[in-house]
Amino acid sequence: MPPRQRKGAAGTGAQSAPGAAPLDGPPAREQTVDALTSAHLSALVKCGKAAHTVASTRLDLGQLGRFLGRQPVGNVTSDDLRAFFGWLTRQQGNGVGSVRRKTSTVKQFFRQLYADDVLMFDPSAVLIYPAAVEQDHTPLTPAQLDAIAQAAGTPHWRALLLCLVDTGLKRDELVALRTDDVELPPAVPPPGRLHVRHRRASRRVRQRNLALTERLAAALAVVLPATAAGTAEGGEVGSVFGLSARGVDFAVETCGRRAQVRPKQKITPQNVRDGFALARMTTLVAREATLSNDRAALREARREHDRLLVRELGLSERSALPERYRRLLGGLQPDRAEEGRLDDDHLAAPDQFQHGEERRDDLVNGVAAD
């Protein structure tokens, strides 16, 4: 990006700008990355960025600040930034995913300084994202999910993994899970239930009740007493697991590596959630097979099952994910396009296709809700 004419003196922009210098300090272009990071993070918060995004940005810019030392941002060149990313790759052993994220962070930081007239040019404009590693995006199988859960080395990690494997929780929903969100027998009928109603880093949460599996209930029964006493691996009182989003990522990745599930690929909470969703859709499609001779009932069952799945996952009713999972299963029939034209007046009653359904379905539909 070529230099441009400055609108005024260096670093004399508005105080609310991420690169603005304090009235009694040196111009922003003469300050270091570390000195300007706080204002940049504050601007991200004002823009409504999620807490984990702000935290990641803080860590990434902290690493850049340590590498550049006392060098003012106005003197940082494209070669300096290339050297930083070379250092991350060779000396720090950062993978492609981490380097891509940090490239985005650095670009956003310097782009904002340039937009605020702190810099005459943007040294990050020439940076190129490393090519993404080709990964297997096929959802994990039930056997792979079980192997990941069994690889947990502590009771807390086992309960954490089973929460993801058996309920399909989002990572941020798991982070925000509190002790009063879990109900175990004898307070409620076996095997128990889970209330999803809090948020931590995410901006919204779709409240819902989910049934526990027997193994998840047993795992939670082991960790909840210690958690309630505030001794769960140093976590905060009231939080079931006391981990950050990054802590959850680390636990899932570590157990995936121990279980040797896709050795060349990092396993994430989203991978586990995808596996849960596909397994759930497999169960629902199997139930639909019993209606193969009644086309009208089959279409209605599919529509209701799609709505059930998005409620379980805490997604919008307009989500296209059920369609994706049906395609992965080969579960689409020739009349699927006709089904797509049905309006809500043709939907079956929520409990019409629940004869013999798992208690999980009743909870999500509100039958056993508070």
C-alpha positions in Angstrom: 0.0 0.0 0.0 1.6 3.3 -1.1 2.3 6.2 1.3 -0.4 8.8 1.4 -0.7 12.4 2.4 -1.3 12.8 6.1 -4.4 14.7 7.3 -2.5 16.2 10.2 0.4 15.8 12.6 1.4 12.2 13.5 -0.7 10.6 16.1 -3.0 13.6 16.7 -6.2 11.8 15.8 -9.2 11.4 18.1 -8.6 9.9 21.5 -11.1 7.1 20.8 -9.1 5.8 17.8 -7.1 2.6 18.4 -3.9 4.4 17.5 -4.5 7.7 19.2 -1.7 8.9 21.5 -2.3 10.3 25.0 -2.2 14.0 25.2 0.9 14.0 27.4 2.7 11.1 25.6 4.7 10.8 22.4 2.9 10.6 19.0 1.4 7.2 18.4 3.8 6.4 15.5 6.7 6.7 17.9 5.2 4.2 20.4 5.7 0.5 20.5 3.2 -2.3 19.7 2.9 -3.0 23.4 2.0 0.6 24.1 -0.7 0.7 21.6 -2.2 -2.8 22.2 -4.5 -1.7 25.1 -6.3 1.0 22.9 -6.7 -1.5 20.1 -8.3 -4.1 22.3 -10.6 -1.5 23.7 -11.7 -0.7 20.2 -12.4 -4.3 19.5 -14.6 -4.5 22.6 -16.5 -1.4 21.5 -17.1 -3.1 18.1 -18.7 -6.0 19.9 -16.0 -8.6 19.3 -16.3 -11.8 21.3 -14.3 -12.1 24.5 -12.2 -15.0 23.1 -11.4 -12.9 20.0 -10.1 -10.1 22.2 -8.1 -12.5 24.3 -6.5 -14.1 21.2 -5.7 -10.7 19.8 -4.0 -9.7 23.1 -1.8 -12.8 23.1 -0.9 -12.4 19.4 0.0 -8.7 19.7 1.9 -9.5 22.9 4.1 -12.0 21.0 4.6 -9.4 18.2 5.5 -6.8 20.8 8.1 -9.1 22.4 9.7 -9.8 19.0 9.9 -6.1 17.9 11.0 -4.9 21.4 11.3 -1.1 21.6 10.9 -0.5 17.9 8.3 2.2 17.2 5.4 1.2 15.0 6.3 4.0 12.6 9.6 2.2 11.9 8.2 -1.2 11.4 8.7 -2.5 7.8 7.2 -5.4 5.8 10.6 -7.2 6.2 10.2 -6.9 10.0 6.8 -8.6 9.9 8.1 -11.3 7.5 10.9 -12.0 10.0 8.4 -12.2 12.8 6.3 -14.9 11.0 9.5 -16.7 10.0 10.4 -16.8 13.7 7.0 -18.1 14.6 7.3 -20.9 12.1 10.9 -22.0 12.6 11.7 -21.1 16.3 8.3 -21.3 17.9 7.0 -24.2 15.9 3.6 -22.6 15.1 1.3 -24.6 12.8 -0.4 -23.2 9.7 -3.6 -22.5 11.5 -1.9 -20.5 14.2 0.1 -18.5 11.7 -3.0 -17.7 9.6 -4.8 -16.4 12.7 -1.8 -14.3 13.7 -1.5 -13.0 10.2 -5.1 -11.8 10.4 -4.4 -10.2 13.8 -1.3 -8.3 12.6 -3.1 -7.1 9.4 -6.0 -5.8 11.4 -3.8 -4.0 13.8 -1.7 -2.2 11.2 -4.6 -1.6 8.9 -6.3 0.3 11.7 -3.2 2.4 12.5 -3.0 3.3 8.8 -6.8 4.1 8.7 -6.3 6.4 11.8 -3.4 8.3 10.0 -0.9 7.0 12.6 1.1 5.4 9.8 2.1 6.7 6.4 1.7 3.2 4.9 0.6 -0.2 6.0 3.6 -2.6 6.3 1.2 -5.6 6.7 -0.5 -5.1 3.4 2.0 -7.3 1.5 1.8 -10.2 3.9 0.3 -13.4 2.4 -1.6 -16.0 4.3 0.0 -19.4 4.3 -2.0 -22.0 2.3 -4.4 -23.8 4.5 -3.7 -27.5 5.1 -6.2 -29.7 3.3 -8.2 -31.5 6.0 -10.7 -34.2 6.2 -14.0 -32.4 6.9 -16.1 -35.6 7.2 -17.8 -35.7 10.6 -16.3 -38.0 13.2 -17.9 -41.4 13.6 -19.5 -42.6 16.8 -16.5 -45.0 17.3 -14.0 -42.1 16.9 -16.0 -39.9 19.4 -16.0 -42.7 21.9 -12.3 -43.2 21.5 -11.7 -39.5 22.2 -13.8 -39.6 25.3 -12.0 -42.7 26.6 -8.6 -41.0 26.1 -9.4 -38.5 28.8 -6.8 -38.8 31.6 -8.8 -37.3 34.5 -12.5 -37.4 35.7 -12.9 -33.7 34.8 -11.7 -34.2 31.3 -13.8 -37.3 30.8 -16.9 -35.4 31.9 -16.0 -32.5 29.7 -15.5 -34.7 26.6 -18.7 -36.6 27.3 -20.6 -33.3 27.5 -19.5 -32.5 24.0 -19.8 -36.1 22.6 -23.2 -36.9 24.1 -25.0 -33.5 23.9 -23.4 -31.6 21.1 -22.9 -28.5 23.1 -21.1 -25.5 21.6 -17.7 -24.8 23.1 -18.8 -21.5 24.6 -21.9 -23.1 26.1 -19.6 -25.7 27.8 -17.4 -22.9 29.1 -20.4 -21.2 30.6 -21.9 -24.3 32.2 -22.6 -23.9 35.9 -23.3 -26.4 38.6 -27.0 -25.4 38.8 -27.4 -26.1 35.1 -27.0 -29.9 35.8 -29.8 -31.9 37.4 -29.1 -35.5 38.5 -31.2 -38.2 40.1 -32.9 -38.4 42.5 -33.9 -34.7 42.0 -35.1 -35.5 38.5 -36.0 -38.8 36.7 -32.9 -40.8 35.5 -30.5 -40.2 33.9 -30.9 -36.5 34.4 -30.9 -33.3 32.4 -28.8 -30.3 31.4 -30.0 -26.7 31.1 -28.3 -24.6 28.5 -29.0 -21.0 29.5 -25.8 -19.1 30.2 -23.2 -17.6 27.9 -19.6 -16.6 28.3 -17.8 -15.4 25.2 -20.6 -15.9 22.7 -23.0 -13.0 22.2 -26.2 -15.1 22.4 -27.4 -18.5 23.7 -30.4 -20.4 22.6 -31.9 -21.7 25.9 -32.9 -25.4 25.8 -33.0 -28.5 28.0 -31.1 -31.6 27.0 -31.3 -35.2 28.4 -28.1 -36.7 29.8 -26.9 -40.1 28.8 -26.2 -42.6 31.6 -22.4 -42.4 31.1 -22.5 -38.6 31.1 -24.6 -38.5 34.3 -22.2 -40.8 36.0 -19.2 -38.7 34.9 -20.9 -35.5 36.1 -21.8 -37.1 39.4 -18.1 -37.6 40.1 -17.0 -34.1 39.3 -19.9 -32.0 40.6 -19.2 -32.4 44.3 -15.6 -31.1 43.9 -16.7 -28.3 41.6 -19.4 -27.1 44.0 -16.7 -26.8 46.6 -14.6 -24.7 44.3 -11.8 -27.2 44.0 -12.3 -28.3 40.4 -8.8 -28.0 39.0 -8.5 -24.5 40.3 -11.6 -23.3 38.6 -14.0 -20.6 39.7 -16.8 -21.5 42.1 -20.0 -22.3 40.2 -18.4 -23.2 36.9 -18.5 -27.0 36.2 -15.2 -27.2 34.5 -13.5 -23.8 35.2 -11.8 -23.7 31.8 -11.5 -21.0 29.2 -12.3 -21.6 25.5 -8.7 -22.3 24.8 -8.6 -24.7 27.7 -11.4 -26.7 26.1 -9.6 -26.6 22.8 -6.5 -28.0 24.4 -8.4 -30.8 26.2 -10.2 -31.9 23.0 -7.0 -31.7 20.9 -5.0 -33.6 23.4 -7.5 -36.4 23.7 -7.9 -36.6 19.9 -4.1 -37.0 19.6 -4.0 -39.7 22.4 -6.8 -41.6 20.7 -4.9 -41.3 17.3 -8.1 -40.0 15.6 -6.9 -38.4 12.3 -3.3 -38.1 13.4 -2.5 -35.4 10.8 -5.4 -33.2 11.8 -6.1 -31.2 15.0 -9.4 -32.3 16.5 -11.6 -29.4 17.7 -14.8 -29.0 19.7 -16.6 -28.2 16.4 -15.4 -31.5 15.0 -16.9 -33.3 18.0 -20.2 -31.3 17.6 -20.4 -32.2 13.9 -19.9 -35.9 14.8 -22.7 -35.7 17.4 -25.1 -34.1 14.9 -24.4 -36.7 12.2 -24.9 -39.5 14.7 -28.2 -37.9 15.8 -29.4 -37.6 12.2 -28.5 -41.2 11.6 -30.9 -42.2 14.4 -33.7 -39.9 13.1 -33.3 -41.2 9.5 -33.5 -44.8 10.8 -36.9 -43.9 12.4 -38.1 -42.4 9.1 -37.4 -45.7 7.3 -40.4 -47.2 9.1 -42.6 -44.7 7.3 -41.3 -45.5 3.8 -44.7 -46.7 2.6 -46.5 -43.5 3.7 -45.1 -40.6 1.6 -47.1 -37.9 3.4 -46.2 -39.1 6.9 -42.5 -39.5 5.8 -42.3 -35.9 4.6 -43.9 -34.6 7.8 -41.5 -36.8 9.9 -38.5 -35.4 8.1 -39.6 -31.8 8.6 -40.2 -32.4 12.3 -36.9 -34.3 12.8 -35.0 -31.4 11.1 -36.6 -29.0 13.5 -35.8 -31.3 16.4 -32.1 -31.4 15.4 -31.7 -27.7 15.1 -33.4 -27.2 18.5 -31.0 -29.7 20.1 -28.0 -28.0 18.6 -29.2 -24.5 19.6 -29.4 -23.3 15.9 -31.8 -21.1 14.1 -34.9 -22.8 12.6 -33.7 -21.6 9.2 -30.4 -23.5 9.5 -29.5 -25.6 6.5 -27.4 -28.0 8.5 -30.0 -30.8 8.7 -30.0 -30.8 4.9 -26.2 -31.2 4.9 -26.3 -34.1 7.2 -29.0 -35.8 5.2 -26.8 -35.5 2.1 -23.8 -37.0 4.0 -26.0 -39.9 5.0 -27.4 -40.4 1.5 -30.8 -39.9 3.2 -32.4 -37.6 0.6 -35.2 -39.1 -1.5 -36.5 -37.9 -4.9 -39.4 -36.1 -3.3 -37.2 -33.9 -1.1 -37.7 -30.9 -3.4 -41.5 -31.3 -3.0 -41.1 -31.4 0.7 -39.2 -28.1 0.7 -42.4 -26.4 -0.6 -44.4 -27.4 2.5 -45.5 -24.6 4.7 -45.7 -24.6 8.5 -49.5 -25.5 8.4 -48.5 -29.0 7.1 -46.2 -29.7 10.0 -47.1 -32.5 12.3 -47.8 -31.9 16.0 -44.5 -32.0 18.0 -45.3 -35.3 19.7 -46.9 -37.1 16.7 -43.8 -39.0 15.8 -42.4 -39.5 19.3 -43.9 -42.9 20.0 -41.0 -44.7 21.7 -38.7 -41.7 21.2 -35.8 -41.2 23.5 -36.4 -38.9 26.5 -33.9 -36.5 24.9 -36.6 -35.6 22.3 -39.2 -34.9 24.9 -36.9 -32.6 26.8 -35.9 -30.6 23.7 -39.6 -30.3 22.7 -40.4 -28.9 26.1 -42.5 -31.8 27.3 -40.3 -32.3 30.4 -39.1 -28.7 30.6 -39.5 -26.5 33.7 
